[in-house]
Amino acid sequence: MSRKKNSRQWARLRILCSGGLHLMTIIPDALELVRELIPNSASQLFLHAPRAADEDMQEATVLGVLPPPNGYFYGDAANFGVVAPGVSQAQARARASHVLEVQLGSSAAPFGTVTLLREEGPAFDRDDEEDLGRVANYFDYALRNADSAGAGMSGTIEDEAMLLATLGGDILFLSDSAGALLDLLASQEQQVFDRRTLPPFCLRLVESVVHGERYPWRLPAGTLDLAGGVLEARAQWMSSGSQDVLHHRTVGIFLKYVVPMPLRIWRALGSVELSPQQMEVAFWMGLGGGREAARSRMDVSDAVLRDCVKAVYEKFGCTSEAGLLAILRPTVSRM
């Protein structure tokens, strides 16, 4: 299938995968680019669950809960080739006329798979296979070089929510926003969120509150990578009571859906026409450190860097690094 190679979109994908974010956080944006680079009707990402250390497993046994996630799934097209609970991958593929798949990671240590489906039109060809292999290399890099969720990053809060639960995990109150966030988490684990009981992630937070004195190293807070952002959660007591009536107490869980700053900056760069070099310079400058940050990340001469910075300022309508940061970095909240 002959098509013009889009160097600007390839550069955007490479930059997106180099910002230190987990692949699940960037995957909605990444698959939008993949659709432009390799025309398809639907895309899917499966990631295997990371293996828990023996220490984590022992702790989980003590607290009676399992550490999430159970694995990740993301599909960018509803009702087409999407694997829902109880539907096998084979059944999902049967809905597509053409399927192209590549493994992430090595055969000895696979991370997961990326699958493209085409409902109609010509079959995927050798160029498509080569391009998907290139995509997989970028995705592998993102997985290998991702920081832990929210580690040292700032971001913008796009949604806040709360729920109330008993110590046994029964939900007493669930806001619409909290339900939507937990639905998203459940869909990534290919499960269905039962709105009457807490999912494992929230249950661990409740256990952290209940056993706070017994396990002081377990803070009642945590983060998880979600499609397009990071879920930040914390738990606290919502009703008073002595240890004798502990089972009557209520725990509140407060959720925030945060878009990390690297992703916000990357999205802002798509609003203007930049060359691949200019885009990369602007991205690293936006993350902080100015020209030196870009120089340390890129193999360019001082003259080329100077020209790129000048072009970036002109295209964003600013005259200084401070002006550029004001455009690329909206008001932030620490994750």
N, C-alpha and C positions, 0 to 999 in steps of 0.2 A: 504494500500500500504506500505509494509514493507521497511524500509530504515534505515540506520545507522544515528543516531543523530550526528550532526556535532557541537561539543561544540565550536570549534574555530570560526565558522561562526556566531553562536549565540552570542558569545562574541563581534565579530566585529559589529554586528547589535546593541547590547546594548550600546557599546561605541559610535557609530555613533549618536545614539539618545540622548546621554547625553552631547553633546558638546555645547549646548545652541543655536543650529541653528534651524531655522524654518523647519518644515517637508517638505515643498515644495522645499527648497534648497537641502536637502539631498535625496529626493525621488528617483532620478535615480539610485544612488548608493545603496539605501536601497532595491529597487525592484530587483536589480541584485542578492543580497543576498537571498531575499525571493524566487527567482526562484530556487536557489540551495537547500534551506531548504524545500520548498514545490514545487515540480516540476509542472510547469504550462506553458501554451502556451502564455499567455498574462496577464498582471496585470494592474489594473486601480486604481487611487486614485481620489476621489471627496471630496473637502473640501467646506463647506458652507462659504458664505461671512460673515466676522465678522460684527456684528451689530455696526453701527456708533453711536457715542454719539450724544445727542441732539445738542451739541455745534457744532460738525462737520457738522451735517445736516443743521443747520442754516447758517453756513459759506458757504456750498455748494450752498444753495439757493441764497445767496447774489452774489456769483461769477458765478452762472449759469452753474455749472459743477457738476458732481457726483463723489464722492470719490471712487477710485478703491480699491480693486478688486471687481468684481462681483461674485467672487467664483473661485475656482481653480479646474482644471482637469489635470491629467497626465496619459498617457498610455504608456507602454513600448514596444508596438508592433504595427507597422503601418499596416493598412488595415485588422486588425483582432480584432473584438470586440471593436473597438474604436468608441466612440460616437462623431460624427461630427455634426456641426450645422445642424439642421433639421432632425437629426436621433435620435430616442428615445432610452433610455436605453434598453427597451424591444426588439427593433429591433437589437441592438448590441448583446444582450445576445442570441438571436436566432441563431447567427452565431456560437456559442460555443456549444459543446456537453455537457460539464459539467461546472457548475458555483458554486463558493464558495465565500460568501460575509460575511463581519463582519462590524459592526458599530463602529465608533470611538466616544469616549465620552459616556456620559450616555444617557439613553432614554429621560430624561428630558431636557438635553442640548447636543444634538448630534453635533459632529464636522464634520462628513462626513462618508464616507464608503471606505473600501478597497475591491476590487473584484478581484478574480483570475478566469481565464477561461482556460479550457483545451479542445483543439480542437479534440483530439483523445486519445485513451487509457482508462484506468479504471476511474471510477468516483472517486471524492474526498471521502476520508473516515474519520473516527472519529479522527485518528491521524492528518490528515490534518486540521480538524476543530480546534483541540486543538492547533496546531502550529500557525494557523492564529490568534487565540485568543491571543497567546503570542506575536505575531508580533504587534497586535493592542495595547497591553499594552505598548510596547516600543514606538509606534507612538503617543499614548496618552501622554506619558511622554514628548516626544519632543514638542508636541503642547502646553502643559501646561507650559513648562519651557524654551521656546524659548525667546531669547532676541529680541528686536525690530530690524528690518533689519539694519545691519551694525553698531549697537550700540557698540561703543568702540572696534570694532574688526578691525584687519588688514587683508589684503588679497593680492592676486596677481591678477593683471589686465590681463585678457585673451583676451579682445577685447575692442576697442574704436571706437566710431562712432559719427556721427553728422547729423543733419537735420536742414533746415531752413523753417520757417513758417510765415504766416501772423498773425495778431492779431485775425483774425476770425477763425483761426485753419486750413487754407488751407496750404498744404505742397508745398513749392517752390523747395526744393531740398532734396533728401533722398539718403544717401549712401547705398550701398549694405549691409554693416554691420548693420546699423541702421534698415533697413528693416527686416533683419533676427531677430534682437532682439525684435522688436515690433511684428513680426509674432509669436515668442515664447510666448510673453506675451498674445497675442490674443488667441492663442490655449489653454492656461491655463484657460482662461475665456470662452472657448467654443464659441468664436466669430471669425470673419474674419476681419483682418486688412485692411481697405480701405486706399490704399497708397496715396489717394488725400487729406485726412483730418487727423488731429491729433487724437489719442486715448485719452480717458479721463485723463490718467495719465500725458501725455505731455501737454494737454490743461490746466490742473491745474497749471503747471509750467509757461505757458504763462500768465495766469491770475495773477500769483504772481508777474511777472515782470511789467505788465501793471498797477496793483493796488499797486505797491510797497510802495508808499507814503501813500496810504489810509489804507493799511493793513500791517504795517511794521513787524508784527510778523510772516508773511508768507514768509519764505525764498524761493527764486526761485531754490530750490534743493530738492531732495527726493530720497528715495530708495524703492525698491520693491523686494520681494523674487521671484526668478525665479528657474526653474528646474536646479539644479546643480550649482547655484550661486546667486548673488545679483545684481540687476540692479541699478546703481547709475546714477542720472541724474541731470543736472543743466541747467538753462536757462539764457540768457543775451541778451541785445540789440545788434544787428549787424549793424544797420544803425542809423545815427543821425537824429535829426529832432525836431522841436518845438512841443509843445502840440497842436498847430493848425493843424499840419499835422501828428498827432499821428497814424492815420489809415494807413499811408503809410510806417510805420516803420516795420522792419523785426526782428524776434526773432530767435536766434540760440539755439538749444538744443543739449547738448553734453552728450553722453551716455558712460558708462563704464560697462562692465560685469566683475564682480570681484568674484573670488572664495575665500571665507573666509578661514582664516588660519586653523581653526579646521578641515575643510574638506580636505585641502591640506595635513595636517599631517596624518589624518586618511588614505588617499589614499597611502601615502608613507609607512605606516606601513604594507600595503599589499604586499610590495616587498620582505619581508623576512618572514621566518617561525618563528613565535613567539607563545608561549603559551598564553592562555587568560590572565593570570596574567602579563606576560611580556608585552603584547600588551597594557594593561591598564596603566601600569607604564610608558611605553614609551609615550603614548598619553598625559598623564597629565604633564609629564616632558617637552614634546614638546610645550605645550601651555604656559609654563613658570612657574617658581616657584621651579624648580628642584625636588629633592626627597621629599621636604616638601609638595609640591603640590600633589604628588602621595600619600604620607602618609595620608594627610588630607581627601583624597577621597576614600581611600581603607582601609579595615579592615585587615591589614597584620602586622606581627611582623617585627622588624627592620632587623632580620636575613633574612627573606624571601624577604624583599624589597631590601636588599643588593645583594642577589643572583640574583634577577630579573634585577637590574641595570647592574650588571656584564654581564649577558647573553645578554642584549640588546646591550651593547657596543660591545661585541664580534660579534654579528650577523650583526651589522651595520659597523663593521670595524673601530671603533673609540675608544678612550681611555678616553674621558672626556665628561661632559655635553655640553661644548661648541662645541665639535666635533659632538655630536648628533644633536644639534640644527642647525648646519650648513647643515646637511643632510635633516632634517625634515622641516626646515623653509627656503624656497627660498626667494629671494629678495622680500620685501613686499612694498605695497603702502597702505597708510591709507585710509580706506573707509570713 
